[in-house]
Amino acid sequence: MAKIIINQDKCKGCFLCMSFCPKGLIRKSPKLNKRGLNFVEFDPTGECVGCMQCALICPDCCIEVYK
């Protein structure tokens, strides 16, 4: 099973990755980052397939995928 790491302080909250995750494992966090923005977080209870769509679509390269 793959997992992703999100740089939450770098995330600007565009939420593009949420739209592209085929398993719906990326969600909007209710917390704010250092920039005062809502960021995304990974749901570790799901089964990430490691498709890398989230990392490819992220305009700020905030997401790393590990298989």
PASEBA-1860 file (N, C-alpha, C; in nm, 3 decimals):
! residues 67
1> MAKIIINQ> 0.084/-0.118/0.000/0.000/0.000/0.000/0.088/0.124/0.000 ~ 0.053/0.220/-0.080/0.128/0.345/-0.091/0.079/0.444/0.014 ~ 0.157/0.548/0.035/0.115/0.657/0.124/0.167/0.788/0.067 ~ 0.106/0.896/0.108/0.152/1.027/0.062/0.186/1.114/0.181 ~ 0.281/1.202/0.158/0.322/1.301/0.258/0.291/1.438/0.198 ~ 0.222/1.521/0.275/0.183/1.654/0.229/0.256/1.758/0.312 ~ 0.324/1.850/0.245/0.388/1.962/0.313/0.278/2.064/0.342 ~ 0.225/2.057/0.462/0.107/2.135/0.497/0.134/2.284/0.502
9> DKCKGCFL> 0.254/2.324/0.538/0.285/2.468/0.544/0.302/2.529/0.406 ~ 0.336/2.447/0.308/0.354/2.495/0.171/0.221/2.495/0.093 ~ 0.125/2.415/0.138/-0.004/2.400/0.070/-0.083/2.531/0.077 ~ -0.134/2.574/-0.039/-0.213/2.698/-0.044/-0.363/2.671/-0.045 ~ -0.401/2.544/-0.037/-0.542/2.510/-0.029/-0.619/2.526/-0.158 ~ -0.559/2.492/-0.270/-0.632/2.499/-0.397/-0.726/2.379/-0.414 ~ -0.698/2.271/-0.342/-0.780/2.150/-0.337/-0.791/2.076/-0.470 ~ -0.701/2.101/-0.563/-0.701/2.026/-0.689/-0.675/1.877/-0.664
17> CMSFCPKG> -0.587/1.848/-0.570/-0.553/1.709/-0.542/-0.674/1.629/-0.495 ~ -0.764/1.693/-0.423/-0.885/1.626/-0.375/-0.969/1.577/-0.493 ~ -0.974/1.655/-0.598/-1.053/1.620/-0.716/-0.993/1.504/-0.794 ~ -0.861/1.488/-0.786/-0.794/1.389/-0.868/-0.766/1.257/-0.797 ~ -0.787/1.251/-0.666/-0.762/1.127/-0.592/-0.874/1.027/-0.621 ~ -0.843/0.914/-0.686/-0.947/0.818/-0.722/-1.010/0.749/-0.601 ~ -0.941/0.747/-0.490/-0.993/0.682/-0.368/-1.052/0.782/-0.269 ~ -1.042/0.911/-0.297/-1.096/1.013/-0.207/-1.026/1.019/-0.073
25> LIRKSPKL> -0.894/0.998/-0.073/-0.817/0.991/0.051/-0.756/1.124/0.093 ~ -0.781/1.228/0.017/-0.729/1.360/0.051/-0.848/1.447/0.088 ~ -0.838/1.510/0.203/-0.950/1.591/0.252/-0.901/1.726/0.302 ~ -0.993/1.819/0.308/-0.964/1.953/0.359/-0.952/1.946/0.510 ~ -0.845/2.003/0.562/-0.826/2.005/0.707/-0.900/2.124/0.766 ~ -0.958/2.107/0.884/-1.022/2.222/0.950/-0.919/2.317/1.013 ~ -0.794/2.271/1.020/-0.687/2.352/1.079/-0.629/2.448/0.975 ~ -0.553/2.546/1.021/-0.485/2.641/0.933/-0.335/2.618/0.942
33> NKRGLNFV> -0.267/2.644/0.830/-0.120/2.635/0.830/-0.059/2.769/0.870 ~ 0.072/2.778/0.860/0.143/2.901/0.901/0.102/3.022/0.819 ~ 0.052/2.998/0.699/0.009/3.107/0.611/-0.136/3.147/0.636 ~ -0.201/3.078/0.730/-0.340/3.108/0.762/-0.440/3.049/0.665 ~ -0.400/2.944/0.594/-0.486/2.881/0.494/-0.522/2.740/0.535 ~ -0.641/2.696/0.496/-0.675/2.555/0.514/-0.591/2.474/0.418 ~ -0.536/2.366/0.465/-0.453/2.279/0.381/-0.524/2.145/0.365 ~ -0.466/2.057/0.289/-0.522/1.923/0.272/-0.445/1.825/0.359
41> EFDPTGEC> -0.511/1.716/0.393/-0.446/1.611/0.469/-0.484/1.475/0.411 ~ -0.399/1.379/0.435/-0.415/1.243/0.384/-0.488/1.158/0.488 ~ -0.582/1.078/0.443/-0.653/0.986/0.531/-0.578/0.853/0.532 ~ -0.500/0.824/0.637/-0.419/0.703/0.639/-0.498/0.574/0.657 ~ -0.627/0.583/0.684/-0.707/0.463/0.703/-0.749/0.400/0.570 ~ -0.737/0.476/0.461/-0.774/0.424/0.330/-0.658/0.352/0.264 ~ -0.684/0.299/0.146/-0.580/0.227/0.072/-0.539/0.304/-0.052 ~ -0.432/0.381/-0.038/-0.377/0.458/-0.149/-0.318/0.361/-0.252
49> VGCMQCAL> -0.350/0.384/-0.379/-0.300/0.298/-0.486/-0.168/0.348/-0.544 ~ -0.124/0.466/-0.502/0.003/0.519/-0.550/0.000/0.567/-0.693 ~ -0.114/0.615/-0.739/-0.127/0.657/-0.879/-0.052/0.787/-0.909 ~ -0.020/0.863/-0.806/0.056/0.988/-0.816/-0.019/1.103/-0.881 ~ -0.149/1.090/-0.902/-0.226/1.198/-0.963/-0.224/1.323/-0.876 ~ -0.229/1.305/-0.745/-0.228/1.419/-0.653/-0.097/1.497/-0.665 ~ 0.014/1.424/-0.669/0.146/1.489/-0.678/0.165/1.558/-0.813 ~ 0.114/1.498/-0.918/0.130/1.556/-1.052/0.048/1.682/-1.070
57> ICPDCCIE> -0.070/1.688/-1.009/-0.159/1.803/-1.028/-0.126/1.919/-0.934 ~ -0.055/1.893/-0.825/-0.026/1.997/-0.726/0.064/2.105/-0.787 ~ 0.016/2.230/-0.796/0.094/2.335/-0.859/0.215/2.380/-0.776 ~ 0.214/2.348/-0.647/0.325/2.392/-0.561/0.413/2.275/-0.515 ~ 0.395/2.158/-0.572/0.477/2.039/-0.542/0.480/2.012/-0.391 ~ 0.365/2.010/-0.329/0.353/1.988/-0.184/0.337/1.840/-0.148 ~ 0.320/1.755/-0.247/0.284/1.615/-0.220/0.393/1.519/-0.270 ~ 0.431/1.426/-0.183/0.524/1.319/-0.218/0.451/1.187/-0.204
65> VYK> 0.470/1.097/-0.300/0.404/0.967/-0.298/0.510/0.860/-0.279 ~ 0.486/0.770/-0.183/0.576/0.659/-0.155/0.502/0.529/-0.174 ~ 0.560/0.442/-0.257/0.498/0.313/-0.284/0.565/0.205/-0.201
END
